[in-house]
């Protein structure tokens, strides 16, 4: 009898060592979804929409979005990195989460190795826009003009050293064109004014940023730096234009690194079903953002290659004195 009691106690002890998540079928409780930007913004809207649809795939489990602002997304993603890896805390990464914060070493404890990427949902590629009456009908027309008359074709970017500036520098490297780069740190609004007043010939930002001017026929897109066709605007992709260059913002869903594979697979399947739904595809087609899925088997390599390529470009800018140390 004493021996049986000892065996029972040992069995109970062994059971206690097994993680609770391994004993229960996932998910059993609410899932927190961190958005590292303010409520009401573009990232927030997309994440809330696709998450609401994904929630319906999880057998009654609720998913709730929590906005955690600060540090160019570092504050919210830092919380995601330190969260318990049980599948009940996930978050949304953007360009700044994967490129800007790591490159600038903005948070000492921040490391992409602390995350497991689940899927890429959308991309908002950088794009070149011109006045509707511009002589440039294609990207090749623009490149030819910049090569024929170096430094004379004026291109509006935002912050020097920012994402769209890097895209333009990469375009120069790939094509041999030389543009006159004009910086408008205030964002898309001063870029619009610059194109409308003929201060510049071209603007480089996203199609969504210029949506109202595209819709009323004031400007048109020459190219979008993506391999996926924009569902809202009929603008050639860089792949169609024959230039191997993709850059822009995006939304990636991620979890803490040690999150169980079962939870990651369940979440990936839920988000994929939401992504593929007619409701999401119809909704996203109205906002100028491209649905652009990559699953867990592909998204990590894509994110790493994207970041490393941009890090190299920014290092070159520092050496040239364009970026400060």
C-alpha positions in Angstrom: 0.0 0.0 0.0 2.8 2.4 0.9 4.5 1.6 -2.4 1.3 2.4 -4.3 1.0 5.7 -2.5 4.5 6.6 -3.5 3.9 5.8 -7.1 0.7 8.0 -7.1 2.6 10.9 -5.5 5.4 10.6 -8.1 2.8 10.5 -10.9 1.2 13.7 -9.6 4.6 15.4 -9.3 5.4 14.5 -12.8 2.1 15.8 -14.0 2.7 19.1 -12.2 5.9 19.6 -14.2 4.1 19.4 -17.5 3.2 23.0 -18.8 -0.5 23.7 -18.4 -0.7 24.6 -22.1 0.5 21.1 -23.0 -2.4 19.5 -21.0 -5.2 21.7 -22.5 -6.3 22.2 -26.0 -5.3 25.6 -27.3 -6.9 28.1 -27.0 -8.8 28.0 -23.7 -8.9 31.7 -22.8 -8.6 35.2 -24.3 -5.7 36.1 -26.6 -4.1 39.6 -26.2 -3.0 41.2 -29.5 -0.5 44.1 -29.1 -0.6 46.9 -31.6 2.5 49.1 -31.0 0.8 52.2 -32.4 -2.1 54.4 -31.4 -5.7 53.6 -31.8 -7.3 54.7 -35.1 -4.2 54.6 -37.3 -3.7 52.5 -40.4 -1.9 49.6 -38.6 -4.5 49.6 -35.9 -7.4 49.4 -38.3 -6.0 46.6 -40.4 -5.0 44.5 -37.3 -8.4 44.9 -35.7 -10.2 43.9 -38.9 -8.2 40.8 -39.6 -8.1 39.8 -35.9 -11.9 40.1 -35.6 -12.2 37.7 -38.5 -9.5 35.4 -37.2 -11.3 35.2 -33.8 -14.3 33.4 -35.4 -11.9 30.5 -36.3 -10.9 29.8 -32.7 -13.9 27.9 -31.3 -15.2 30.6 -29.1 -11.9 32.1 -27.8 -11.8 35.9 -27.7 -9.0 38.0 -29.2 -8.7 41.6 -28.0 -6.4 44.4 -29.3 -4.4 46.5 -27.0 -2.6 49.7 -28.2 0.8 50.3 -26.6 2.4 53.4 -28.1 6.0 54.6 -27.8 9.5 54.2 -29.0 8.6 54.0 -32.7 6.9 50.7 -31.9 9.6 49.5 -29.5 7.6 49.8 -26.3 4.8 47.5 -27.5 7.1 45.0 -29.2 9.4 45.0 -26.1 6.3 43.9 -24.1 5.6 41.2 -26.6 9.2 39.9 -26.4 9.0 39.6 -22.6 5.5 38.1 -22.5 4.9 34.5 -21.4 5.3 32.3 -24.5 2.0 30.4 -24.1 0.2 31.6 -27.2 -2.0 34.1 -25.3 0.0 37.2 -26.2 0.8 38.0 -29.8 1.5 41.3 -31.6 1.8 43.2 -34.9 5.1 44.2 -36.3 5.7 47.0 -38.8 8.7 48.2 -40.8 10.0 50.2 -37.8 9.7 47.1 -35.5 11.9 45.0 -37.8 14.2 47.6 -39.3 14.3 51.0 -37.5 14.4 50.0 -33.9 16.9 47.2 -34.2 19.2 49.2 -36.5 19.2 52.2 -34.2 19.5 50.0 -31.1 16.7 52.0 -29.5 16.0 49.4 -26.7 18.9 47.4 -25.2 16.8 44.3 -24.5 15.2 44.4 -28.0 16.1 41.4 -30.2 14.2 39.8 -33.1 15.5 36.4 -31.8 13.0 36.8 -29.0 10.1 36.5 -31.5 8.5 33.8 -33.6 7.0 35.2 -36.7 3.6 33.8 -37.6 2.5 35.5 -40.9 2.7 38.6 -43.0 -0.7 40.0 -43.7 -0.4 43.1 -45.8 2.2 45.3 -47.5 2.0 49.0 -48.3 4.8 49.3 -50.8 6.6 52.5 -51.6 5.5 54.0 -54.9 6.5 56.7 -57.4 3.8 59.2 -58.2 3.8 62.0 -60.8 1.4 64.8 -61.8 -1.3 63.5 -64.1 0.1 65.6 -67.0 3.7 64.5 -66.5 5.7 63.4 -69.5 6.8 60.3 -67.6 4.4 57.5 -68.6 6.5 54.6 -67.2 9.3 54.0 -64.7 11.7 53.6 -67.6 10.8 57.0 -68.9 11.7 58.5 -65.6 15.0 56.5 -65.3 16.0 57.5 -68.8 15.4 61.2 -68.1 17.5 61.0 -64.8 20.3 59.3 -66.7 20.3 61.7 -69.6 20.3 64.8 -67.3 21.8 63.7 -63.9 20.7 65.5 -60.8 17.9 67.4 -62.6 14.8 65.3 -62.0 13.5 66.4 -58.6 12.1 63.7 -56.3 10.3 64.4 -53.0 11.0 62.0 -50.2 10.3 62.4 -46.5 13.1 62.2 -43.9 16.6 61.8 -45.2 17.7 58.3 -44.2 14.1 57.2 -43.9 12.5 54.3 -45.7 11.5 56.0 -48.9 14.9 57.7 -49.2 16.5 54.3 -49.0 14.2 53.0 -51.7 15.2 55.9 -54.0 18.9 55.3 -53.3 18.4 51.6 -54.1 16.7 52.5 -57.4 19.6 54.7 -58.3 22.1 51.9 -57.6 20.1 49.4 -59.7 19.5 51.6 -62.7 22.4 54.1 -62.8 20.0 57.0 -62.6 20.9 60.1 -60.6 18.0 62.1 -59.1 17.9 65.4 -57.2 16.6 64.4 -53.8 14.4 66.9 -52.0 13.4 66.1 -48.4 10.1 67.0 -46.8 10.3 65.8 -43.2 6.6 66.6 -42.5 5.4 63.5 -44.3 3.1 63.0 -47.2 1.2 66.4 -46.8 4.2 68.6 -47.9 5.0 66.1 -50.6 1.6 66.6 -52.0 2.0 70.4 -51.9 5.4 70.1 -53.6 3.9 68.1 -56.5 0.9 70.4 -56.8 3.1 73.5 -56.9 5.6 71.9 -59.3 8.4 72.2 -56.8 9.3 68.6 -57.7 8.7 66.3 -60.6 8.1 63.1 -58.6 7.0 62.0 -55.2 8.1 58.8 -53.5 5.7 57.5 -50.8 2.8 55.0 -50.8 -0.2 55.1 -53.1 -2.4 55.2 -50.0 -0.8 58.5 -48.9 -1.8 60.1 -52.2 -5.2 58.3 -52.5 -7.3 61.5 -52.7 -5.2 62.9 -55.4 -5.2 59.7 -57.3 -8.9 59.3 -57.0 -9.6 62.8 -58.4 -7.2 62.4 -61.2 -4.6 64.9 -60.1 -1.7 62.5 -59.9 -1.0 58.9 -61.1 1.3 56.2 -60.0 4.2 55.1 -62.2 5.3 52.1 -60.1 4.8 50.3 -56.8 7.8 48.6 -55.4 6.2 45.2 -54.8 5.7 41.9 -56.5 2.0 41.8 -55.5 -0.5 43.9 -57.6 -2.3 46.6 -55.7 -6.1 45.7 -55.6 -7.2 49.3 -55.6 -5.1 51.1 -58.1 -3.9 49.8 -61.5 -0.2 50.6 -61.1 2.6 48.5 -62.4 4.7 46.6 -59.9 8.4 46.9 -59.9 8.5 43.3 -61.0 6.4 44.2 -64.0 8.7 47.2 -64.7 11.7 44.9 -64.7 13.4 46.3 -61.5 14.3 43.9 -58.7 13.3 46.2 -55.8 10.7 45.8 -53.2 10.3 48.0 -50.2 7.6 49.5 -48.0 5.7 49.1 -44.8 3.9 45.9 -43.8 2.1 44.1 -41.0 3.5 40.9 -39.6 1.9 38.9 -36.7 4.4 37.5 -34.2 4.5 35.7 -30.8 7.2 35.3 -28.2 10.0 33.0 -29.4 9.2 29.9 -27.2 5.5 29.9 -28.0 4.5 26.2 -28.7 4.3 25.1 -32.3 0.7 24.0 -31.7 -0.4 27.5 -30.8 1.5 29.1 -33.7 -0.1 26.7 -36.2 -3.5 27.4 -34.8 -3.0 31.1 -35.0 -1.5 30.9 -38.5 -4.5 28.9 -39.7 -7.0 31.4 -38.1 -5.3 34.4 -39.6 -5.0 32.7 -43.0 -8.7 32.0 -43.1 -9.4 35.6 -42.1 -7.0 36.8 -44.8 -8.6 34.7 -47.5 -12.2 35.6 -46.5 -14.2 37.6 -49.0 -14.9 40.2 -46.3 -11.2 40.9 -45.7 -10.2 40.9 -49.4 -13.1 43.2 -50.2 -12.4 45.6 -47.3 -8.6 45.8 -47.9 -9.2 46.5 -51.6 -10.9 49.8 -50.7 -8.1 51.3 -48.6 -5.1 51.2 -51.0 -3.2 48.5 -49.1 -2.1 45.2 -50.7 -3.0 41.9 -49.1 0.3 40.0 -49.3 0.4 36.8 -47.3 3.5 34.9 -46.2 3.1 32.0 -43.8 5.3 31.0 -40.9 7.6 28.9 -43.1 8.6 31.9 -45.2 8.1 35.1 -43.3 11.1 34.8 -41.0 13.6 34.5 -43.9 11.9 37.3 -45.7 12.0 39.6 -42.7 15.7 38.8 -42.1 16.7 39.4 -45.7 14.7 42.6 -45.8 16.3 43.9 -42.6 19.9 42.9 -43.5 19.6 44.5 -47.0 18.4 47.8 -45.5 21.0 47.7 -42.7 23.7 47.5 -45.5 22.1 50.4 -47.3 22.0 52.5 -44.1 25.6 51.7 -43.3 26.6 53.0 -46.7 24.6 56.2 -46.0 26.5 56.7 -42.8 29.9 56.3 -44.6 28.7 58.8 -47.2 27.8 61.2 -44.4 24.1 61.2 -45.3 23.1 59.6 -42.0 24.6 60.7 -38.6 26.2 58.1 -36.4 
